[in-house]
Amino acid sequence: MSTITNTTEPLLQTTNLSKFYGGVKALQGASISVGHGEHIAIMGDNGAGKSTFVKILSGAQPSSDGTIRFDGADCEFQSPIDAREAGIETVYQDLSLADDLDVLTNLFLGREEKLINLGGLSVLNRRKMAKRATELLTEIGVNVPEVHRTVRGLSGGQRQGIAIARASGWGSKLIIMDEPTAALGLQETAHVHDIITRLKQRGVAVIIVSHNMQQVLELTDRVYVFRRGQVVGCRNTKETTADEIVSMITGARPAEAVT
């Protein structure tokens, strides 16, 4: 069942978000919006400002200027923990999974259920964790044979699915995915696309940073194009073409005001 909130205010609104490193302007005046349950894409060449923008939204770096309004409140994220507590989870390209731990432990890292809480000597409620882990994976269609299996032996698509399940399973309102299928083959890419579609059906908002044009046009509602640290255009994906987006990425089409 969809959980899209009935409100006219966007879930996320950034206004003139900027990041300066001395005289280097990595990001200048980036303004975007994401509606409740909306899936948007961010595209642009290397060095366009996409990664800097994501780091600010995820709390990995502070902004130099501008504002972030999320879920009806003005926010200043000082750390990834701040962003997570607000409801923003980020799935990076390297997935940040612990290869030598099992699926269950990866899903619950930092959120362990405890039978007895004695600090470093606590006893974990692994039965409850295993039940919830199976539910999380089933909800978004991740096919993992056994939650006690070590992550190292899983395929790239399964690993990506675990990372997405971890991000979506803790009351997240917005999931940011950085190149979610860059290292995957065709079959695994298709599976991750199915997972993203299920998130849409559940009403979870998603930002996808991607170079994959087909992925962007098929999976997202709108696409923002970044060039040289600025947002140079925004299009509804149903009303644009790959050629138009490429022209904005390369600069063949002039930058335009984005509100």
N, C-alpha and C positions, 0 to 999 in steps of 0.2 A: 504494500500500500504506500502511496506517495506521502511524503511528509513535508511537502512544499508549504512554506508559511504564506498565509494570505496577507500580504503587505505590499504597499507601493514603494517602500524604501528598499533599495538594493541591499543584499546581504553584505557585500563589500563595496566600498567606494574609496578609491585613492584620489587625492587631489594634489597636483603639482609635486609629486613625490620625486625627490632628487637625492643624489649621492655624489659627493665630491671627495677626491683624494688629492689634497693639495690643489694644484691647478688643473688636474684631470677631472673632467665631468663625465663620470661613468653613467649617470642617469640624470635627465633634466626634465622636470615638469611632467612626469608620467601620471596621467589621469585615466583610470579605467573603472568600470563598474561590473559587478557580477550579481545577477539576481538569485533569489532563493531557488535552488534546484537547477540553476542554469549551468551549462557546460560551455566554457569559452576556451579559445586557443590563443597562445602568444607565439608569434613567428618573427623571425628576423635572422640576419646573418650572424656569424660569430662576432662578438664585440658590440652587438647592437644594444646591450643593456638588459637582456632577458634574465641572465643569471643574477645580476645585481638586484633587479626588481624582486625576484623570488627570494633572495636572501633577506631582503628587508621584510617581506610579508611573513617569512617563516621565523623571524626573530634572530637570524644568524648574524645580521648586521643592522645597526641603527641607520636611519635616514639622516641626511644632512638638512633636509627641508621638506615641507609638505606634510600632509595629514593622511591618516588611515582611519576610516570609520567602518566598523565591523559589527554586524548584528545589532545595530541601533546605538552603538557606543563608540566614542573616539578612543583610539588605542595608540599606545606607544610600546612596542614590543622590545624589551631589553634582552631577551633570550628566547631560544626555541621553546622553553617551558612556558613562557608567557603566551606565545602563539598557540601552543597546544591547549592550554587551559582556556583560552578564548574559543577554541573549536576549530583551529586551523592545523591540519597535518600535512606534512610534505614527504613525498616519496621521491628520493633522489635517484639518479641514474645508477649509482653503485648499490642501491637498495639498503645499505647499512644493516645487513643481516649477519648474525654470528654463525659462520659455516659449521662449526663443531658442536653447536647446540641443536636440539631437536626443534621441530616446528612449534610445538606447544610453548617451549621456553622463549623462542623468538617472538611469538605473539604477545607474551605477557611480560617482556622485559620492562622492569620498572613499575609494573602493575600487578605483581604477583598476588594471588589469593592465599591467605595464610590461615592455617588451623590454629596455630599458636604463634603469637608475635613476641619473639625474644631477640629482636635485632638480628645479629649475624647467626644466631642459633635457631631462628624461626623454623617452624615446620609448615611446608607448603601444602595447600589443599589441591593436590594434583588431579584428583578425580573431578572436582568442580571445574578446574582450569581446562581439563581435557574436554569436558562436555561443552563448555563455552567456546573453546577453540574450534570444535567440530561445527558448532552452530555458525560461527563467524565465517568459516570457509564455505559452508553450504549456502549461506545467504547470498554470497556474490559469485557462487559457481566455481570455486577453486577446487580442482581435483587433486587432492593429496592422499595417497593410499593410507597413511598412518601418521597421526599427529606426534607420535614418539620417534618418528624417523628423523635422522640427522639431515639438516638442510643441505649440506655439501653434496649429497647424492641426488638432489632434485634437478629437474630441468630448469632452463631459464624462465620459461613461462610460469612454471609452478612457483619459483622464487619470487617473481614479480607479483603473482597473485597473493602470496603470503604477505608481502610488503603492503599491498593495497588493502588486504583484509585487516592488517594491524592498524592502518591509518583510518579505516572506516568503522572500526569496531568499538570506538570509545566515545560515541556521541559527537563525532566530528561533523561540523557544519560545512566545511570547505576542505577539499583535498587538492593539493597542488602536486602534479606529476611532471617530473623533469625527464623528457625523452623516454616515455614508458616502454617503448618497443625497439629502441635503437639497436640493441644487441641480440634481438630475437629473430628466429626464422619465420617463414610465412605462417605455418600452422600455429606456432606459439603466439605470434602477433594477433592472429584471428581470435585466439582464446582470450587474450588480454582485452581486445576490443569488446568481446562479449561481457567481460567483467565490468568495463566502463559503462556499457549500456545498462547493466543491472543497477549500477549506482544512480544512473539517470532515473530509472524506474522507481527507485527508493527515495528520490527527491534530494540526493546529496549533490551539492554544487561542486564542480570540478574546474580547475584551471590546468590545461595541458600545454606544456612547452614542447614544441615539436618542430622538426624539419620535414615531417612526413605529410605532404599535401593531401593525399587521399585520406589519411587518418583525420586530419583537421576538417575536411569537408564533410566526411561521413559522421563524425562523432560529436561535433560541437555546434552550438547555436550561433556564435559570433566569433570572429577572429580579430585580434589586435595585432598590428604590425609595428615592430620596433626597428628603428634605424638610427645609428650613431647616438644611442642613449635617449632617444625621444620616441614617443608614440606618434607615428606618422599617418595612421589610418585605422579605421574599424569598419568591418563589413559583416552583415548577416551572411552566414555561409550558404544559405539557400538562395541568395540573391547575388552571388559573386562567382568568379571563375578563378581557376588556378593562374591564368595569365594575369588577371588583375592583381592578385595578391603578389605574384612575383614582381610585377612592375613597381609595387610599393616597396618591396624588400630591397630591390636594386636601386631605387631612386629614379626610375624612368617616369614614374608618376609623382608629381609634386606632393610634398607633405600637406596635410589638411588639418584643420582644427578638429579635435576630438573632445566631445563633452559627455 
